[in-house]
Amino acid sequence: MNILMTKKAISVFTAFLFMLTLCSFISSYPSNEKKQESTTERKIVYNKKKHSITLSWSAFGSSGNYIITRGGSRLASDFVSAGSTSKLEFTDNKPNADKYENYYKITRGSEFIIISLENQIFGDNMYFYDRKYEKAETARKEINSQFESIGLGGANGEWTTKRQAYYFKANVKGQTYDSGGSGSASGAEANSIELGFYSHIGGLGKVPSDVKLGSIFTRPHLSGGANATCTFWRSVENVEVMRDFAWTVSQSTSARRLLIDSTSKYISDVGNTNFWGSGGFIADTHYTSSRPNWGGQQQWYTRNTVFPSGSGAMGGSYNMVWQGCVNPPQADNANSPVPTTPIIREKPFLFIDNDGEYKVFVPAWQKDRVGVSWSSKDMGKGQVQDLLTKWYVAKEGDTDVEINNALKAGKNIFFTPGHYALNAPIQVNRKDAILLGAGIASVTLEPTEKNIWGCIYADDKDGVIVAGLLMDSFNSTTYQIRIGNEGANADHAADPILLADITCRVGGVQSKNIQIQASMQINGNNVVGDHFWLWRADHGSQKGGDARWQRDRCKNGLIVTGNDVTLYALFTEHYQEYEVLWLGERGRTYFFQNEPPYDAPNQASWSSQGGRVDGYAAFKVANTVKEHHTIGMGSYAVFTGTDGNVNKKNGFEAPNSPNVKLEKMCITRFAGPGNIQNVINGTGGSTANGTKRVADYNNGEGAQPYDEEFILPNRESYPVYINMEK
């Protein structure tokens, strides 16, 4: 009897607490009201001289006055009365001191809208959180509710066109965004933020410690939560994680500029289940108290990251590259520590400056760097640009004409999260122009007759930056992204070109047949690439197998003709010919991951070098190249969509030349009957006998590949683009 009563009392009390918490979370959005923002025009004007804010809107609701309340943030715990009106305009003469800390709720009857400067600038796909006005758990609850609706697999996850970014304002007065919790991030008791597909977390402080989060987890959705090989398209940067960072991911996932206070188990943490993944990338990060473990990962690239002292293994099966890191693991078959990063510029990011204005920090170039680019009090070397005066803030629905006109007018482009369906390529035609995406913003060429060129074209100009963008293809194009015109020969050594967090996707989402020659071509010299995933989709929303081989056509993932190109973290998969074709001199690649195409129907249709060689090498250095260097390369056989008799002769091919050197190469077979028969140039052994490695190939004894003529895209293969030269 006492036990039953106790359980009942606990149940009632728990229900009461739940309702109380729920009411406090949505106190500014009563359940009997209906949000009308998507159908109602909204405008807000700030008068700096008078420090007043004028609101205007189109009519909504059935009858009565419009009631105006104001909160310091969108999800503020308290909204106070600001007035009422029968008109479609209202001026608040006593707003909060910070113009961005004024969120107005306009209510009429059972309907309401929210108006703010931040929403007007950044649109509906960027969510801002302010601990000054919100409870610690508010942001976590909202982000997790988004994850439940769009973050999982299936129709609402991997192939959705919805994009979102969650930005946290700097903590004040010792507060944090951590509502408390314990244990591994995958456990319910950890109270983690769960980040789903096409989502981004960004801190708006100057340094990571300005924004303190509790625990972050990315949940795999395959094989009952054990398989993260399709946990793609998400990112986090410029925050401190106080308890656990379980970044359970694979390709096209970026973790940058982080302060990690504790890791409870693995960076790839799914509790006690048997996890495996195919990621990933982390850079410019400081672990303060414990060394993470990448257990379950096939490969990983880590750059300029500081670990606590120690040199023991930190997990990973095949290809782990640690570049410019402090206290990396010791070198062995799987681990390749590289002492320095020879040249790097960190990815630009959005922040709020001391004057309360939104700015973009553009880090400076650095050479031979070890460790992070920032300190506890210093952003690091770089340039601060005012967002509202120097940038055009693009929102979903903006056209190629609007974006190209902004570039032509001298603006940089900040792509808010969205799926940008364009009728012509974005054309970068001036020095130091920047394209910066948030929330895995995607640029897509729509299937019209005029769209036969590509998504982004950048001319051969100093200092161009393209970062944080997904190039999709709903239409046949020559390229998806091209850097420099054919024959580009300018020297950009003093101000190189940066490409960071770039994804190119061929297939997977479109229903029509498409044909692309190359996802990316780098013709310019002195280009630095910092994390690419070039992916001819091995699965998608359409039927696969032999049908995919004919429907989703693309020869090459990457073609490099420029000299002095340096790439970090190059993931390239499933293309139908050479997945990487390198023709330029003095190229360097640190980490390469590859799977060949699953779906080559037979050997006769998949052979290279005039039909004399089975399949195509994953990474091909042309015989004409005199100087080249790579470290940490993996190619993994998965020949499943074939007739059972498809093989690849070489994982990698390069000329036998004294200044061409390929280090730490690995091949293995994951699935299917076919094999990679040699590591490089007919040497190293076959995956039929397990994992094979070649530690160093330099002017080796293998057979040099046959000489070939490579047919590259040229000016005749795409239409004349808009001339922006003056």
Protein Blocks (a to p, Z undefined) as FASTA:
>chain_A
ZZmmmmmmmmmmmmmmmmmmmmmmmmmmcfkbccfklmpccdddddfklopadddddded
jbdcddddddfbfklfbdcdfbdcfbfbdcdfbbcfblklcccdddehjbccdddfklmm
nojmbccddfklmcfklmmmmmmmmmmmmmmgcjllmmmcbdcdddddddeehiafbebi
edjfkbmklopacddehiacddfbfbfklpccfbdcdddfeehhpacklmghiadehiac
fkbccddddehiacehiadfbdfkbmbdghjaccdddddddehiacfkbccdfehiabdc
dehiacdedjbdeejjklccdehiahiacddfklccdfbafbacddddddddfkopacdd
dddddehiehjfbdfkbgbjcddddfklmpccddehiafklmmmmmmnopacdddedddd
dfbdcddfbehiacddehhiacdddddfklmnbmbdcdddehiacehiacddfbdcfblb
dghiehiabdfklmccddehiaddeehjambdcddfbfbdcfbghiacehiaddddfbdj
bdehjllmmmmgcfbfbdcfbghiacehiadehiabdfbdcfbghiacehiaddddfklm
bfklocgehhlagcjdfbdcdfklmbdcdehiadddddfbbghiaccfblbdcdddfkbc
cehiadddfbdjbdcfbfbghiaiafknocaddfbdghiabdcddddddddddfklpccd
ddfbZZ
